[in-house]
Amino acid sequence: MRRLILILLFSIFLVGCTNSDATINTLEKSGYTDITTGGYDFLGCGQDDLSSTKFEAINPSGQNVSGTVCCGIFKKCTIRF
């Protein structure tokens, strides 16, 4: 039972570490289209980032790309591939 509670708490924590709205906003401002957001990217961002959201989209050149958008408190969101 204790193990199940820990797994649930960990899952809730990870869900809170994504930010689909900021991811879509950041990508749209950079010219990306057909954006699909995913879940948390464990190793995609730095330790100072609060959210880490996977995505797939079409870049301004028309190519399919995937990556992670990382957002922090004192910095803007950044796109990582």
Summary of the structure (lengths in Angstrom):
residues: 81
radius of gyration: 14.0
end to end distance: 38.8
largest distance: 50.8
contacts: 211
relative contact order: 0.21
helix: 30%
strand: 33%
